[in-house]
Amino acid sequence: MRFARTAAVAAVFAALVIPTTAHAAPAASAPGDTVTLPVQDALAQLPVRTEDRTGYERTKFKHWVDADKDGCNTRAEVLKAEAVVAPEQGASCRLSGGAWFSPYDDRFIQGPKGLDIDHLVPLAEAWDSGASAWSAKEREAYANDLGDERALIAVSAASNRSKADQDPSTWLPPAVGYRCQYVADWVADKTRWGLSIDTGEQAALTEVLGNCPDVPVTVTLAR
């Protein structure tokens, strides 16, 4: 269950401490390859470039789709996967009832209406960081990424709208205890999709991770 990642976060960050010695870059570099390396090394390998939002429109990332044609779109799939108390599923995958934990602000939310599905790395930020050069199909795959549980996350609508399209240089989760996981997941998601970071983002990630255990991240490359 996706919720396990939030329930176990304290134990993970307390137990998984990696020595700060240098690590070689992984050989894997093709879509479908899986890499595991300390998050500090993963951050160091992200390309640093100036961001450019020219031409961005949210509609260039088609979502929410029903990729497996089971009647439930991506939003519903995430809600079902992350529910603490399972919702009831009606016709056309209409969900009702249920409960969720929003790790951004450490809140439990009753019913799906108070939730947004957050793109951990927002669509606009992805565009700025390399997705502007992708095909429409690649952007659709990014916007509906169910292949990595870190990419999409059910959170309170209030916290998601507070975040909007900001990167960690200007927004971090109000729940301070979640910030180490948030930035580690951010690095993992950018690694998965081959996205760059800018200098402000790099400084913010470095600062936060400097106060966190150097946990290993495992990423299956999407492109």
C-alpha positions in Angstrom: 0.0 0.0 0.0 1.3 3.4 -0.9 0.3 4.7 2.6 3.1 2.5 4.1 5.7 4.9 2.8 4.3 7.6 5.1 3.7 5.3 8.1 7.3 4.0 7.9 9.1 7.2 7.1 10.5 7.8 10.6 11.9 4.3 10.7 13.4 4.5 7.2 15.2 7.8 7.8 16.4 6.6 11.3 17.8 3.3 10.0 19.1 3.8 6.5 22.2 5.9 6.8 24.8 5.5 4.0 28.4 6.4 4.5 29.5 9.6 2.9 32.2 8.1 0.8 32.2 8.6 -3.0 30.0 6.3 -5.1 30.6 5.5 -8.8 27.9 6.5 -11.2 25.6 3.6 -12.2 26.1 2.2 -15.7 22.4 1.9 -16.4 21.2 4.7 -18.7 18.3 3.4 -20.8 14.6 3.5 -20.3 13.6 0.5 -18.1 17.0 0.3 -16.4 16.9 0.4 -12.6 19.5 2.3 -10.6 20.1 2.5 -6.8 22.4 5.0 -5.3 22.5 7.3 -2.2 20.3 10.3 -2.7 23.2 12.7 -2.3 24.8 11.0 -5.3 21.6 11.1 -7.3 21.3 14.8 -6.6 24.9 15.4 -7.8 24.1 13.6 -11.1 21.2 15.8 -12.0 22.1 18.2 -14.8 22.0 21.9 -13.7 20.4 24.2 -16.3 18.5 27.5 -16.5 14.7 26.8 -16.6 12.5 28.1 -19.4 8.7 28.2 -19.3 8.2 29.5 -22.8 5.3 27.8 -24.4 4.0 26.0 -21.4 0.3 25.1 -21.2 -1.1 22.6 -18.7 -3.2 21.1 -21.6 0.1 19.9 -23.2 0.2 17.2 -20.4 -3.0 15.1 -21.1 -4.4 13.8 -17.8 -6.3 12.1 -16.2 -6.4 9.1 -18.5 -7.6 5.5 -18.1 -4.5 3.8 -19.5 -5.5 0.2 -18.7 -9.2 0.7 -19.8 -10.6 -0.6 -16.5 -13.0 2.3 -16.1 -10.9 4.1 -13.5 -8.7 7.1 -14.5 -5.3 7.9 -13.0 -6.8 10.1 -10.3 -9.1 7.3 -9.1 -6.3 4.7 -9.3 -4.1 6.8 -7.0 -7.0 7.4 -4.6 -7.7 3.7 -4.4 -4.1 2.8 -3.9 -3.4 5.3 -1.2 -6.6 5.1 0.9 -6.2 4.4 4.6 -9.8 3.3 4.7 -11.0 2.0 1.3 -13.7 4.0 -0.4 -16.7 2.5 -2.0 -16.6 2.3 -5.8 -19.7 2.9 -7.8 -20.6 3.1 -11.5 -18.0 4.7 -13.7 -15.4 4.3 -10.9 -17.2 7.0 -8.8 -15.6 6.9 -5.3 -17.3 7.8 -2.1 -16.4 7.5 1.6 -13.0 6.3 2.6 -10.2 8.1 4.3 -6.7 9.3 3.4 -3.6 10.6 5.1 -2.1 13.8 3.6 1.6 13.7 4.5 2.3 17.3 3.3 0.3 18.7 6.2 0.0 15.7 8.5 -3.8 15.5 8.2 -6.4 12.8 7.7 -9.0 13.6 5.1 -12.4 12.0 5.1 -13.9 11.3 1.6 -12.2 12.0 -1.8 -13.6 15.5 -2.3 -11.0 17.2 -0.1 -8.1 15.7 -1.9 -6.0 16.6 -4.9 -3.6 14.3 -6.7 -0.3 16.1 -6.7 2.3 15.7 -9.4 5.3 15.6 -7.0 7.3 17.5 -9.6 4.6 19.8 -11.0 3.8 19.8 -14.7 5.1 23.3 -15.2 8.3 22.5 -13.4 8.7 19.4 -15.6 8.2 21.6 -18.7 10.8 24.0 -17.4 13.3 21.2 -16.7 13.2 19.3 -20.1 9.6 18.2 -20.8 9.2 21.0 -23.3 11.3 18.9 -25.7 9.2 15.7 -25.2 6.6 14.3 -27.5 2.9 14.6 -26.5 2.9 10.9 -25.6 5.9 11.3 -23.3 4.2 14.2 -21.5 1.0 12.1 -21.2 3.0 9.3 -19.7 4.6 11.7 -17.2 1.3 13.2 -16.2 -0.2 9.8 -15.5 2.8 8.0 -14.1 1.6 5.0 -12.0 4.9 3.2 -12.5 6.5 4.9 -9.5 4.5 5.6 -6.4 6.5 8.7 -5.7 5.3 10.5 -8.9 1.7 11.1 -7.9 0.4 11.5 -4.4 -3.0 12.1 -2.8 -2.8 15.2 -0.5 -5.1 17.7 0.9 -6.4 20.2 -1.7 -5.3 23.1 0.5 -1.6 21.9 0.7 -1.5 21.1 -3.1 -2.9 24.5 -4.0 -0.4 26.2 -1.6 2.4 24.4 -3.4 1.0 25.0 -6.9 4.0 24.8 -9.4 6.8 25.7 -7.0 10.0 23.7 -6.5 11.7 23.2 -3.1 13.5 26.5 -3.3 10.2 28.3 -2.6 7.9 25.6 -1.1 8.4 22.6 1.2 5.7 20.6 3.0 4.4 22.3 6.2 4.9 19.0 7.9 8.6 19.4 8.8 9.0 15.7 9.5 8.1 14.8 5.9 10.6 17.1 4.3 13.5 14.6 4.1 11.3 12.1 2.2 9.8 14.9 0.0 13.1 16.1 -1.3 14.5 12.5 -1.7 11.4 11.7 -3.7 11.8 14.9 -5.7 15.4 13.8 -6.7 14.2 10.3 -7.5 11.4 11.6 -9.7 13.7 14.0 -11.6 16.2 11.1 -12.0 13.4 8.8 -13.3 12.4 11.3 -16.1 15.8 12.7 -16.9 14.9 16.2 -15.8 17.3 19.0 -14.8 17.4 21.3 -11.8 18.3 25.0 -11.7 20.7 26.6 -9.3 18.2 27.7 -6.7 16.6 24.3 -6.7 20.0 22.7 -6.3 20.8 24.9 -3.3 17.5 24.1 -1.6 17.8 20.4 -2.2 21.4 20.4 -0.9 20.4 22.3 2.2 17.5 20.1 3.1 19.4 16.8 2.4 22.3 18.1 4.4 20.1 17.6 7.5 18.8 14.1 6.4 20.3 10.6 6.3 21.9 9.8 2.9 19.2 7.2 2.1 19.5 5.0 -1.0 16.9 5.7 -3.7 16.0 3.1 -6.3 14.7 4.4 -9.6 13.5 2.7 -12.8 14.3 5.1 -15.6 11.3 6.2 -17.7 13.3 7.8 -20.5 
